[in-house]
Amino acid sequence: MLERLKKSLEDAPVVSMGDYQYFVHPITDGVPRMNPALLREVLDAVVRAADLHCDVILAPEAMGIPLVVPISLRTGIPYVVVRKRCYSLPGEVSVKQVTGYSEKDMFINDIKSGDRVVIIDDVISTGGTLRAMVQALKTMGAEIVDIVVVVEKVGHKENLEEELGVHIKTLVKVEVRNGQVNLVT
């Protein structure tokens, strides 16, 4: 299962961003080019893994978009993209995203108190993006039904689950070591 994803991760280049080892992959970065069969494999796995009994699917810009749009089309569930730009719409909530290599503001729109939300994301590394989204959704009064992340860079998920009081499902686990992506079982 997920053989295309696993093989493509093992072949992914690794670049340094300061002291942070960053792997570059079509699912997490949109480069190199995306093989439609790989995307289909990942989407099928996300739909199988997720509890989609929800009002809305939420994903962060940018790489959550190619995941959430086709899932919304398949299921008929509306989606919302957490944006990196302020639109100043009524009810917009600003959150601070702090990752292993950057810090920026993100903005959530059109989530209402009582909405049942499923979060779909491409990768969890330090947990900064997911932490910001979960904390904001809880503040907004939304119910987090499920969280599914395609790639888990090991080392932070368990602490994040404990801190936030949520369970995070991941499809594959990787470790970046000596400039190489290694699958973790």
Helices and strands as residue ranges (DSSP letters): H 3-10, E 14-17, E 20-23, H 26-29, H 36-49, E 56-60, H 65-75, E 79-82, E 93-98, E 103-108, E 116-124, H 128-140, E 143-153, H 157-164, E 169-177, E 180-184
